[in-house]
Amino acid sequence: MFVFITASSSSSAFPILHLSCTGQHCQNAIVIATMRAIKVLHLLATASYAAAVFETQKPISLGHSSGLSAARLALYPGSRIHPEDLKSLNKEVRPCYDEDQPNEITLELDTCLSGDYYLNSNFKITELPSCADGSLPVVSYYRRRDCVGEPAISRQGSDLMDTCLWQKKDQANPSYFWSLILGCSTTGMPTVIGHQVATPPAIIHQIEGGMKGAIAYYTGKACQDDEDFTPMPWARPTDNCGWPISSWKFTHIRITQPPICPNGTRARLARFENTGESDWAYQKGMCNGGRITFTDGLIDINDDDIEKCISVENLALTRGGVADAKGHMWYCDGLEIGSSRDKAKDRETPNAIVSHNVCPDRGWHRTGEPKILERPPTFFDVPTEACIDLPRSQDIRLVKAAVCADGSTPMMAKWRGLGCQGMPDSVAGVFAGPGLYCKSFDNSDGGSSYSFWCDDGDDRHLHQPAGDNRAVYSKDVCKPPEGMWSPEQHAGLAPTVERIEPDKCMDYFWRNNEWVIHGNAVCPNGKPAKMALWTGTSGCRGKPTSVEEINKDDLGRCIEACGAGEQWTYKCSRAFLCNGLPTRSGGGRKNIWYD
C-alpha cells in the first residue's frame, strides 16, 4: 500500500493537501497520514507567524528588548561651569566623545536620576525597556533634582535613542541641577518610586575650592528697592551662620551669587528658625544651632534661582505651624560652631571669581531699560596668568580677586582684541566684591581679552618691547585725581598703567591732576613723539595750547596734567603727536599745531 501526499497553492495563507492511496487498509493509512501532515503544517504555521511578527517589530526594537527591565544610559564627562563660560576659558566638554570612556548605568522605570552638573551634549540612551503594554517609555527631563514640578522636556524614548543629549535645540540654556525619569504612566505625569544619583566618569571643569555666596535682604516688599535705599549683597563663606546685622525686619532675600563648597559642588540654602537664644556669633539664636526645623528648610540653588525673590516669612515647620526664617547659611557639611574667618578664608579658591553675564549693557543708562539676560547669571573662576576672551561687547563683574603665589593680589591686564596678544592696553589694580560694580572693556575692535598678572619683580607692565610704538602713562599714580573716581582708586590699589598710540586724543584730564609718562610713543619715522596740550576743552579740538618735546627727565615723574600755572581751566586733553590727529570728518590727517 502506498499513500501519496501532494499540495497545491491557493489564496489562503497555507497550502491545500491532496491525499490518495492504493492497496489494502487504505482508509486507516489515510487517517494516519492525515494526522502526520496536520502536525507538520502546524509547525510550519508557527514558524511563519513568528517570522511575520519579527518582521513587523524590527523597526521599533532597535536598541530595545522586551526582556529588559531597565534602560541603559551612557554618561560622559561633565562640567560644573556653564558651557558659555567654558568658551571664555577656551575650554569645552567634548560632546559624547567615545574615547572619554562613558560611565554606563542602568535606570529602572519610574526611577528618578538626578545630577549636579550641566547636562549638555554629554549623555545617551543606548537601550530601552518595554512598558507592560508593550509600548516604549516616555523620557521626562526637569531643571531641578528629584523630578519635581513640570518637566522641561518630555519626549518619546524611541526618538532619543543613541542621540547625544541635550542639544541646543532641546534646551537653549542647560541647568546646573537636573533630573530625568523614564515612565509608562498614561496620565501624562510620571510616578516616582525611587531615586538614583548620576555619576559621570569625571567632572573636568569646576571652581577649584570654595566660594562665598552673596545675598541681599529686603524689607516689607517682595524684593523691591526702596526709593532711598538699594540693598547691597552680603558675601558669606559656606557653613557659617549669617543674617543682616540690623534692627530692621526683612521679609525676602535675593541670592546674587551662588556659593561653592570646598569640593567644587554648589552649596544649598539652609533656612533656620529663630530660637531667641543669644550668643556672640548668632549661631544658637538666629541659626538654631544648625538644626533645620522647616519642612523646606534646605533647598538647592539652581541657576534659575539666582536673582529671584525668596520669602522668609510663614514657612511650614516639621512639628506643625509656621515661623519666619531669620537665619541662613550656605550648607555644605553643616554649621561650624565658632568657625573663624581665617578658617573660612582658607577654604576659598585662590583663583579670581567673575561673571560675564550679570552686568547691564552699556546702553542701559541711555535707554533707561536694563538688559534682558539671555540666561541666568553664572560665575566661574579664573587662574592667574590665564587669558580670558570676551568675544562680544559686555562688561564683567569681579566678585573675588585672585591670590598670587606670594599672597599678593594680582593686577588686571586688558587688551583690545582676543587672545591677549602683545602688551596689554592697560594694567591696573583690581576691585572685587559682590556689589553692583562692573568692569568695562573697549570692544570697538570686535572683542577684548584680559588676564590677571602677578608681579614678577621686573615691572613687566611698564615694558616697551621692540615694535610696540605706544606711549605708556598713568593718570592716578601721583595723588587722588579730582573729578575722577573709581573703586580701584578709592581702595588705594595699584595705579593704572595705560598705553596709547601716537596721534590719538587722551581726554578727561582735570585741573590739578598729575600724571606720569613712563615711556614716550615712537613715530613711524622712528623719532619720538611730541606732547600736545589743549586747555579748557575736551576732544583735542582746534589748535593746541602748546606742543613740546618730551625729555628723558620728564619720564617717570609727576607733572601737571593741564600744564603749570593753568589755574583757571577745569579740564584739558593731550596727545602724543607725530603726524597730527585725524580730522573730525575722518578724512586723512593734518598737522593741527600749524592751524
C-alpha positions, 0 to 999 in steps of 0.5 A, a space after each residue: 500500500 502506498 499513500 501519496 501526499 501532494 499540495 497545491 497553492 491557493 489564496 489562503 495563507 497555507 497550502 491545500 493537501 491532496 491525499 490518495 492511496 492504493 492497496 489494502 487498509 487504505 482508509 486507516 493509512 489515510 487517517 494516519 497520514 492525515 494526522 502526520 501532515 496536520 502536525 507538520 503544517 502546524 509547525 510550519 504555521 508557527 514558524 511563519 507567524 513568528 517570522 511575520 511578527 519579527 518582521 513587523 517589530 524590527 523597526 521599533 526594537 532597535 536598541 530595545 528588548 522586551 526582556 529588559 527591565 531597565 534602560 541603559 544610559 551612557 554618561 560622559 564627562 561633565 562640567 560644573 561651569 556653564 558651557 558659555 563660560 567654558 568658551 571664555 576659558 577656551 575650554 569645552 566638554 567634548 560632546 559624547 566623545 567615545 574615547 572619554 570612556 562613558 560611565 554606563 548605568 542602568 535606570 529602572 522605570 519610574 526611577 528618578 536620576 538626578 545630577 549636579 552638573 550641566 547636562 549638555 551634549 554629554 549623555 545617551 540612551 543606548 537601550 530601552 525597556 518595554 512598558 507592560 503594554 508593550 509600548 516604549 517609555 516616555 523620557 521626562 527631563 526637569 531643571 531641578 533634582 528629584 523630578 519635581 514640578 513640570 518637566 522641561 522636556 518630555 519626549 518619546 524614548 524611541 526618538 532619543 535613542 543613541 542621540 547625544 543629549 541635550 542639544 541646543 535645540 532641546 534646551 537653549 540654556 542647560 541647568 546646573 541641577 537636573 533630573 530625568 525619569 523614564 515612565 509608562 504612566 498614561 496620565 501624562 505625569 510620571 510616578 516616582 518610586 525611587 531615586 538614583 544619583 548620576 555619576 559621570 566618569 569625571 567632572 573636568 571643569 569646576 571652581 577649584 575650592 570654595 566660594 562665598 555666596 552673596 545675598 541681599 535682604 529686603 524689607 516689607 516688599 517682595 524684593 523691591 528697592 526702596 526709593 532711598 535705599 538699594 540693598 547691597 549683597 552680603 558675601 558669606 563663606 559656606 557653613 557659617 551662620 549669617 543674617 543682616 546685622 540690623 534692627 530692621 525686619 526683612 521679609 525676602 532675600 535675593 541670592 546674587 551669587 551662588 556659593 561653592 563648597 570646598 569640593 567644587 559642588 554648589 552649596 544649598 540654602 539652609 533656612 533656620 528658625 529663630 530660637 531667641 537664644 543669644 550668643 556672640 556669633 548668632 549661631 544658637 539664636 538666629 541659626 538654631 544651632 544648625 538644626 533645620 526645623 522647616 519642612 523646606 528648610 534646605 533647598 538647592 540653588 539652581 541657576 534659575 534661582 539666582 536673582 529671584 525673590 525668596 520669602 522668609 516669612 510663614 514657612 511650614 515647620 516639621 512639628 506643625 505651624 509656621 515661623 519666619 526664617 531669620 537665619 541662613 547659611 550656605 550648607 555644605 557639611 553643616 554649621 561650624 560652631 565658632 568657625 573663624 574667618 581665617 578658617 573660612 578664608 582658607 577654604 576659598 579658591 585662590 583663583 579670581 571669581 567673575 561673571 560675564 553675564 550679570 552686568 547691564 549693557 552699556 546702553 542701559 543708562 541711555 535707554 533707561 531699560 536694563 538688559 534682558 539676560 539671555 540666561 541666568 547669571 553664572 560665575 566661574 573662576 579664573 587662574 592667574 596668568 590665564 587669558 580670558 576672551 570676551 568675544 562680544 561687547 559686555 562688561 564683567 563683574 569681579 566678585 573675588 580677586 585672585 591670590 598670587 603665589 606670594 599672597 599678593 593680589 594680582 593686577 588686571 591686564 586688558 587688551 583690545 582684541 582676543 587672545 591677549 596678544 602683545 602688551 596689554 592696553 592697560 594694567 591696573 589694580 583690581 576691585 572685587 566684591 559682590 556689589 553692583 560694580 562692573 568692569 568695562 572693556 573697549 570692544 570697538 575692535 570686535 572683542 577684548 581679552 584680559 588676564 590677571 598678572 602677578 608681579 614678577 619683580 621686573 615691572 613687566 607692565 611698564 615694558 616697551 618691547 621692540 615694535 610696540 610704538 605706544 606711549 605708556 602713562 598713568 593718570 592716578 599714580 601721583 595723588 587722588 585725581 579730582 573729578 575722577 573716581 573709581 573703586 580701584 582708586 578709592 581702595 588705594 590699589 595699584 595705579 593704572 598703567 595705560 598705553 596709547 598710540 601716537 596721534 590719538 586724543 587722551 581726554 578727561 584730564 582735570 585741573 590739578 591732576 598729575 600724571 606720569 609718562 613712563 615711556 614716550 610713543 615712537 613715530 613711524 619715522 622712528 623719532 619720538 613723539 611730541 606732547 600736545 596740550 589743549 586747555 579748557 576743552 575736551 576732544 583735542 579740538 582746534 589748535 593746541 595750547 602748546 606742543 613740546 618735546 618730551 625729555 628723558 627727565 620728564 619720564 617717570 615723574 609727576 607733572 601737571 596734567 593741564 600744564 603749570 600755572 593753568 589755574 583757571 581751566 577745569 579740564 584739558 586733553 593731550 596727545 602724543 603727536 607725530 603726524 597730527 590727529 585725524 580730522 573730525 570728518 575722518 578724512 586723512 590727517 593734518 598737522 593741527 599745531 600749524 592751524 
